[in-house]
Amino acid sequence: MSSESWTLVSLLAVLVTATAVAAVVVAVRLFRARRLLRDAGVPENKKVIFWGALLYLVSPVDLVPDPVYLDDIGILLLALRSLHKAAADAGAGRVPDK
């Protein structure tokens, strides 16, 4: 392989790794938000968002092919935002980011 090919392969590997790490970080934040929902007394029907986002993350059907996790990250971020809003509406007060 030529040096340009190795450079391209290396760049793609870094991109895939970075997006996978970002997806894991957002998933961890989503699990933390779930704990907050349990403590805040949010109704079960609002918690469906959490399970839907995780199901989409592990689902083989994606909007964008799996080596690029941008759609997964987007779904997780939307779920995280919705869970934080549901916790605030349930009376948890200000929801911490961390």
C-alpha positions as YAML, in Angstrom:
chain: A
units: angstrom
residues:
- id: 1
  name: MET
  ca: [0.00, 0.00, 0.00]
- id: 2
  name: SER
  ca: [1.14, 3.51, -0.72]
- id: 3
  name: SER
  ca: [1.65, 6.11, 1.97]
- id: 4
  name: GLU
  ca: [-1.50, 7.95, 0.84]
- id: 5
  name: SER
  ca: [-3.55, 4.80, 1.35]
- id: 6
  name: TRP
  ca: [-2.12, 4.29, 4.83]
- id: 7
  name: THR
  ca: [-2.85, 7.90, 5.68]
- id: 8
  name: LEU
  ca: [-6.45, 7.52, 4.52]
- id: 9
  name: VAL
  ca: [-6.91, 4.27, 6.45]
- id: 10
  name: SER
  ca: [-5.42, 5.86, 9.57]
- id: 11
  name: LEU
  ca: [-7.66, 8.91, 9.26]
- id: 12
  name: LEU
  ca: [-10.75, 6.73, 8.86]
- id: 13
  name: ALA
  ca: [-9.75, 4.63, 11.87]
- id: 14
  name: VAL
  ca: [-9.36, 7.76, 14.00]
- id: 15
  name: LEU
  ca: [-12.74, 9.06, 12.83]
- id: 16
  name: VAL
  ca: [-14.52, 5.79, 13.59]
- id: 17
  name: THR
  ca: [-12.85, 5.58, 17.01]
- id: 18
  name: ALA
  ca: [-13.74, 9.17, 17.88]
- id: 19
  name: THR
  ca: [-17.39, 8.73, 16.95]
- id: 20
  name: ALA
  ca: [-17.61, 5.44, 18.88]
- id: 21
  name: VAL
  ca: [-16.13, 7.10, 21.97]
- id: 22
  name: ALA
  ca: [-18.61, 9.96, 21.65]
- id: 23
  name: ALA
  ca: [-21.50, 7.48, 21.43]
- id: 24
  name: VAL
  ca: [-20.30, 5.70, 24.58]
- id: 25
  name: VAL
  ca: [-19.97, 8.99, 26.48]
- id: 26
  name: VAL
  ca: [-23.49, 10.02, 25.52]
- id: 27
  name: ALA
  ca: [-24.83, 6.56, 26.45]
- id: 28
  name: VAL
  ca: [-23.23, 6.85, 29.90]
- id: 29
  name: ARG
  ca: [-24.87, 10.25, 30.37]
- id: 30
  name: LEU
  ca: [-28.17, 8.68, 29.34]
- id: 31
  name: PHE
  ca: [-27.82, 5.98, 32.02]
- id: 32
  name: ARG
  ca: [-27.11, 8.67, 34.62]
- id: 33
  name: ALA
  ca: [-30.20, 10.57, 33.51]
- id: 34
  name: ARG
  ca: [-32.22, 7.36, 33.91]
- id: 35
  name: ARG
  ca: [-31.14, 7.14, 37.54]
- id: 36
  name: LEU
  ca: [-32.23, 10.72, 38.02]
- id: 37
  name: LEU
  ca: [-35.63, 9.91, 36.50]
- id: 38
  name: ARG
  ca: [-36.10, 7.03, 38.90]
- id: 39
  name: ASP
  ca: [-35.34, 9.30, 41.84]
- id: 40
  name: ALA
  ca: [-37.48, 12.17, 40.48]
- id: 41
  name: GLY
  ca: [-40.64, 10.11, 40.19]
- id: 42
  name: VAL
  ca: [-41.11, 10.54, 36.45]
- id: 43
  name: PRO
  ca: [-43.98, 8.37, 35.12]
- id: 44
  name: GLU
  ca: [-43.09, 5.13, 33.35]
- id: 45
  name: ASN
  ca: [-44.51, 6.26, 30.00]
- id: 46
  name: LYS
  ca: [-41.90, 9.05, 29.86]
- id: 47
  name: LYS
  ca: [-39.10, 6.54, 30.43]
- id: 48
  name: VAL
  ca: [-39.86, 4.83, 27.12]
- id: 49
  name: ILE
  ca: [-37.61, 7.43, 25.48]
- id: 50
  name: PHE
  ca: [-34.62, 5.96, 27.34]
- id: 51
  name: TRP
  ca: [-35.27, 2.42, 26.17]
- id: 52
  name: GLY
  ca: [-36.03, 3.56, 22.63]
- id: 53
  name: ALA
  ca: [-32.71, 5.38, 22.37]
- id: 54
  name: LEU
  ca: [-30.77, 2.37, 23.64]
- id: 55
  name: LEU
  ca: [-32.65, 0.07, 21.29]
- id: 56
  name: TYR
  ca: [-31.78, 2.33, 18.37]
- id: 57
  name: LEU
  ca: [-28.12, 2.35, 19.47]
- id: 58
  name: VAL
  ca: [-27.82, -1.44, 19.31]
- id: 59
  name: SER
  ca: [-30.20, -1.88, 16.37]
- id: 60
  name: PRO
  ca: [-28.69, -3.03, 13.07]
- id: 61
  name: VAL
  ca: [-31.09, -0.67, 11.24]
- id: 62
  name: ASP
  ca: [-29.63, 2.85, 11.10]
- id: 63
  name: LEU
  ca: [-30.20, 6.05, 9.17]
- id: 64
  name: VAL
  ca: [-26.45, 6.20, 8.48]
- id: 65
  name: PRO
  ca: [-24.27, 3.06, 8.12]
- id: 66
  name: ASP
  ca: [-22.76, 1.86, 11.41]
- id: 67
  name: PRO
  ca: [-19.11, 2.89, 10.93]
- id: 68
  name: VAL
  ca: [-20.41, 6.46, 11.29]
- id: 69
  name: TYR
  ca: [-22.25, 6.82, 14.62]
- id: 70
  name: LEU
  ca: [-23.57, 10.35, 14.03]
- id: 71
  name: ASP
  ca: [-27.20, 9.25, 13.86]
- id: 72
  name: ASP
  ca: [-26.80, 7.18, 17.04]
- id: 73
  name: ILE
  ca: [-25.22, 10.11, 18.85]
- id: 74
  name: GLY
  ca: [-28.03, 12.38, 17.68]
- id: 75
  name: ILE
  ca: [-30.73, 10.00, 18.92]
- id: 76
  name: LEU
  ca: [-28.96, 9.64, 22.27]
- id: 77
  name: LEU
  ca: [-28.63, 13.41, 22.64]
- id: 78
  name: LEU
  ca: [-32.31, 13.92, 21.86]
- id: 79
  name: ALA
  ca: [-33.25, 11.25, 24.40]
- id: 80
  name: LEU
  ca: [-30.97, 12.80, 27.00]
- id: 81
  name: ARG
  ca: [-32.51, 16.22, 26.45]
- id: 82
  name: SER
  ca: [-36.04, 14.78, 26.69]
- id: 83
  name: LEU
  ca: [-35.21, 12.87, 29.88]
- id: 84
  name: HIS
  ca: [-33.75, 15.96, 31.53]
- id: 85
  name: LYS
  ca: [-36.86, 17.96, 30.61]
- id: 86
  name: ALA
  ca: [-39.13, 15.22, 31.95]
- id: 87
  name: ALA
  ca: [-37.18, 15.15, 35.23]
- id: 88
  name: ALA
  ca: [-37.42, 18.93, 35.55]
- id: 89
  name: ASP
  ca: [-41.17, 18.79, 34.83]
- id: 90
  name: ALA
  ca: [-41.58, 16.09, 37.49]
- id: 91
  name: GLY
  ca: [-40.23, 18.49, 40.10]
- id: 92
  name: ALA
  ca: [-36.60, 17.50, 40.28]
- id: 93
  name: GLY
  ca: [-35.60, 21.13, 40.00]
- id: 94
  name: ARG
  ca: [-32.49, 21.92, 38.03]
- id: 95
  name: VAL
  ca: [-31.04, 18.79, 36.47]
- id: 96
  name: PRO
  ca: [-27.23, 18.64, 36.73]
- id: 97
  name: ASP
  ca: [-25.30, 17.95, 33.54]
- id: 98
  name: LYS
  ca: [-22.86, 15.58, 35.21]
...
